[in-house]
Amino acid sequence: MSTIKPALPAALPLRFATPIGGVAGTSFKPEHLPAILEAKPRRGFFEVHAENYMGAGGPPHRALEAIRRDHPLSLHGVCMSIGGPRPLDKAHLARFRGLVARYQPALVSEHLAWSTHETSFFNDLLPLPYTAATLACVCDHIDQVQEAIRRPLLLENPSTYLAFRESSMRETEFIRAVAERTGCGLLLDVNNVFVSATNHGYSALDYLADFPLSRVEEIHLAGHAEQADDEGDLLLIDSHDGPVADAVWKLYEIVIQRRGPVPTLIEWDSKIPDWPVLQAEAAAAQAILDRHQSAAMAGDRHAA
């Protein structure tokens, strides 16, 4: 007896060209949907975690379809385990590919991290040693993802709380090598830079000076939490549960001054505020983007 496979939902008509330029966006949270739909379509974009939409249908997809009709979308994966030593999960990759085909997002990204062990999935983004063997594995996995989705993937720098003795290269050196070997783009999370620099005691400015900014196609901004480690020293946690810190805003402005305006996302994933609060954070990022865009245009006119 033959089995009829259900057809995949048709991709929504494209209404936005890629890339989407120097605009600020926010994480999409279902509780904000009524307020978003009540307002007119806004400048900017929304980002969603791919794993929240890997079912075939239902309320999550109805909400996302409503958002996608009027706004560009960024698809952000959190469970691909790009840095894991085991082969990529083929079923997960197929679902990820289906989401890209269905929603035609302007941006597609994943993390430089691992989150699986044998048949277990961890609800965390775990660090990896920066070695030649890890580099080969990460590049192979990115090649597989890009071949599946038929487009470049953006790779996000991690926030870390420990370093590996066996690492033979700096994180920035590792990320540059990955981008050069695979042709992938980069997602620069400025809050991650600040968190890691604080936790490990190095300069965030030095890190950014060595980061391949020319390959950055998206930026993330988020809040972090302050804790103390076992020795009583300051420990920052990439918590995404509050506004962007002043120090992160300052680093962000430096990045935009050097890189130029690129799509910037405000991440806020717990202790979700009312929609106007999240809008205000995006508006602050947009003001920085617009200021540098205007300065660049004025410089071009002066040069002409």
N, C-alpha and C positions, 0 to 999 in steps of 0.2 A: 504494500500500500504506500503510495507516494505521499509525501508531506509538503504542503504548500507553505513556504516561508513568508511571513508578513513583510510587506514592502517597507523600506525605510521611509520616514517622513521626508517630504520634499524640502529642499533647502529654501529658506525664505529669499524673496527677491532682494538683490543687493541694492542698497540705497546710499551707501557711503563708499567713497574711494579709499584705498589704502596707499600710503600711510595716512593716518588721520591728523598729523601735524601736532603743533604745540598746544594741546588742550589738556585740561585737567579733568579727571574722572573720579568716580568713587566705587567702592565695593557695592554690589547690589544685594540688598537684604529684603526678603519678601515682606517684612513688616512695613517697609517704606513704599510698597507698590501703590497703595491708594493715593498717597501724597504726590508721587511721581506722575501718575496718570492724570490727576486733577490739574496739575500745572501744564503749561505748554511745553513741547519738546525743548530741552535745554541744550546749551552748548556743552560739549564734553562727551564722555563715554562711561559705560559701566563694565565692571569686571566681575566674573563669577568663577568659583572653583569648579572645575570640570566634574569632579567626583560627585557633586551634588545633583548632577543632571544626567546621570548615566542610565537611568530608567528609560523606558520607551515613551512614556507620556505622563499624564496626570497633572496635578496643580503646579508642580515645579516648572514643567515645560510651558504650561499656559501662561504663567507669569513671565517667563523668560521671552516667550514669543511676543508678548505685549511690549516688553522693553525693547526688543530687537527691531520692532517695526519703525521706531522713531529715533533710535540712538545706536551709535557704533558699539560693538561689544568686544571685550578682551576676555579670552579664555585662559585660565590659569590653572595648570595641573599641580596637584600636591602629593600624588601617590605613585608616580611613574617609577620612582627609585632609580633615577638616572645614574647615581653613583654606586648602586649595589653590585656585588660581584656576580650575582646570578643573572641568567637571561631575563629580558623584559617579559612581563606577563602578556602573552599574546591576546588574551581576551580583553584585558584592560586597554591595551593599545588599540584594539579594534573599536572599542567603545569610544575612546578618545578621538580616533579618526572619524567616527560617525558624527560626533558632536561638531567637529570642524566642518564637515560637509554640510551638516544641517543648518548651522547658524552663520557660517562664513564670517568668523570674527576678524576684526581688523588686526588683532594681535593675539599670538599664541605663545605661552610660556610655560616653563617648568623650573624646578629647583636643582641646584648643584648639591645633592644630598642623597641619602639612601633611607629607605623606610620599610624594607622587607627582609625577612630571614626565613629561608625555606618556604613554608606555607603560611607564615605569620606576617601580618601587616601591622606596623606600629603607627600610632597616631602622633607622629613626630617627624621632623626633618633632621636626620642625624648626620654629623660631620664625617668626612673621609680624609685619609692621608693623601698628601699631594706628592705622588710618586709617579714614575714612568708607567708602572703597571696600572695604576688607577686612571691615569690619563688615557691609556689605550682603551680601557673599559668604558670610560665615560664617552669618549669619541665614538666608539662603536655603537653605543646605545643612542646617542644623538643622531647618528647617521640613520639608524633604524626608524626613529620617530619621524625624522624629516622625510624619509622615503615614503612612510605611511601617509603622512598628511600632505605631502606634495608642496611643501612650503618651508621656509626657514623657521626654526624654533628660537625663542629667546630664552637664554639661560640666566637664572637669577643667582647672584652671589649670596652665600649663607650668612646667618648670624651664628656665631660659635661660642662655646663655653669651655672648650679644651682644645689643645693642639697635640698633634702626633709627633713623637720623636723621630719616626722614620720618614717624615716629610722631607723631600729633597729639593723642593722649590717653594717659592712664595705663592700665596693664594692668587695674587694678581698675575704672576707669571703663569700659573696653571690655567687660569681662566683665559688669558691671552692665547695660550697654546691650543686650548679647546676651540676657541673661535676661529683661529687660523686653519686648523686641520679640518673642521667640519663645515665652515662657512656659516655657522649659526650666528644670530645676533645676541645681544646681551640686554638683560633687564637689571639695571642698577638699583638695588634697594639701599637708599642712603641711610635709613635707620639701622639696617643690618651692619653697615660700615661703622657707624657710631657705636653700636652695641659691642661688636667684636673688638674694636680698637680700645674701648674702655676696659673690657674684660681681660684683654691680653696685654694691655699697657703699651700699645704703640700709637703712633699718630694717625688719626683719620685723614689728615691732609696729605701725609706722605703716601698713604694707601691710594688716595684718589689721584695723586700725581703719577702713580705707576699703573693706574687702571686704564685699559684700552677704551677711553671714552668715545672714540670715533665709531665704535661698534654698538654703542648703547642706543636702543630703539624705544625703550620705555623706562620709566623711573617709578619706584614705589617709595611712599612716605607713610610712616605709621608712628604710633606711640609705643613707648616702652615703660617697663616697671623697674623700680629700684629695689633691690634686695641686698642681703649681705651673705657672703660665702661662709664656709666653716671657720675661717680665720678672722671674720669680721670685716673683711674688705668689701668694697662696693661691687655688686654684681648686677648687671643689667639684663633684663629678660625681654625678649622681643614679643611683647604681649598683645599688641594690636587692640588695646582696650581703653585708649584715651587719645587726647589730641597730640599732634606732632610737637616734640620738644623744641625749644628755641635753638638749641645747638644744632639740631638736625635741619631746621629751616636755614640756618647760616651755611651749613655744608651744601644744602640743596642749591642755594643761590650761587655758590661758587661753581658747582657742577654746571648749572645752566649758563653761567657766564663763559665757561670753557667749552662746553659741548654745543650750546645753542638750545632753543626750545624743542623738547620732545614730549610725547604723551606722558602725563604724570598721574599716578593713581594714589588716592588716599585710601589706605587699608584700615578698616575698623571692624574687627571680627568678634569681639565680645564686649559685654556692657554696652550694647548698641544704643547710641543716642537717638534723639528725635531727628527727623530728616533735616530740619534747618541747621542743626549743629554740624552734620556731615557736609551739607552744602557750603557752610561757611569755611570749613577747612579746604575744600576744593577751590573756593573763590580766592583764598589766600595764595594757593599755588598758581592759580590762573593769573593773578596780579603780577607775580614774579615772571611768569612766562611771557605775558604781554609786554611788560616793561623791557625785557631783553629783546623781544621781537621788534619793538619800536626802535630801540637803540640800534639794532642791526640794520634796520631799514633806513634809518637816518644816516648811518655810516655809509651805506651803499649809495645813497643820493649824493652825499658829500663827495665820495670818491668819483662819481660820474661827472 
